[in-house]
Amino acid sequence: MKITKTDIRILVDLYKSIDGLTPYVFYQRYKYTPNTVFKSTSRFQKLEFISDQNDKLLITEKGKEFVQQNRFIYSNNKFDRIPKDFLGNKLGIN
């Protein structure tokens, strides 16, 4: 399965949301077309990563595990994503 940046943003936003999101939110935040949102969400619904309840999209436990396993959640510091096995001792500055 090929995952695009659009798919990742949708999954991460659903992962971070508490009460789910409406599809319109993705247009407001990222200006995604309804067609783009529909294609991504329908693909993830088939994989049971997200569910649709009362016109809101919710991420399932299977979807949460997928996001965590693929390390889609990260802070703005790109060095936070480096696995602990690859980190060495920090060097002092001058």
N, C-alpha and C positions, 0 to 999 in steps of 0.2 A: 504494500500500500504506500503510495507516494503522498507525503504530507507537505502541504505548502505553508508559507508563513501566515496566510490567512487562517488556515485550519488551526495552527498553533495559537494564534491570538484568540480565536473563538474559544478553544479549549481552556486556555489559561484564564481568560476572563470568567468563564463559567466556574472554573476551579476556585477562583478568588471570591466569587459572589456567595452571599449567604442564602438568599432567597430565590436564586435563579434570575435569569434575564430574559427580556423579550427580544425577539429578533430585530426590532427597530433600534435597539441600543447599539448594535454594531454599525448601523448606518450613521447614528449620531456621533459615535466615537471615531470611526475609521472611514466613513463614507463608502462602505461596502454596499454594492447593489443588492436588491432582494434576491436576485438569481444566485449571486455568489454565496450569500448566507444560506439560502435554501439547499444548494448543492453540498456545502460543507456539513450542515446540520443533518441532512438526510443520510449522508454517508456515515456519520457518527451514530445516528439512530439505528442503522442497520447493524453496526458493530456493538450496539448496546453501551456506548460510552456516554450518551446523553439521552434524556427522556423529555417528553413534551407533556406538561401538565398545566391546565388552565391558561393556555397561551403563553406560558413561560418555558424556557429551556432550563433543565436542571442536569447537572453532571451526576452520573451514577458512580457507585463504588468502583466499578470496573474502569470507568473513565479516569477517576482520581488516581488509581494505581498506574494507569498508562502514563499520565502526566508526570507522576513521581519517578517512574522507572526511566523515562526518557529525559529527565532533568530539564523540563521546559520552564520550571519555576526558578528564577534567579534574580538577584538584585542587580542594580546598575553597575556594580563592581564586577568586571569580567573575570577577575582572579578568584572570585568566590566559587566559580564553577569547576576549578581545578580539583581533581580527586586528591584526597589526603595522601595517597601513596606516592604521588609525584611531587609533593612539596618538600623542600629541604629547609635548612636553617636560614633564618632571615639575616641578611647582612646589615650592619650598621652603616649609616651614612656618614662618611668622613669622620 
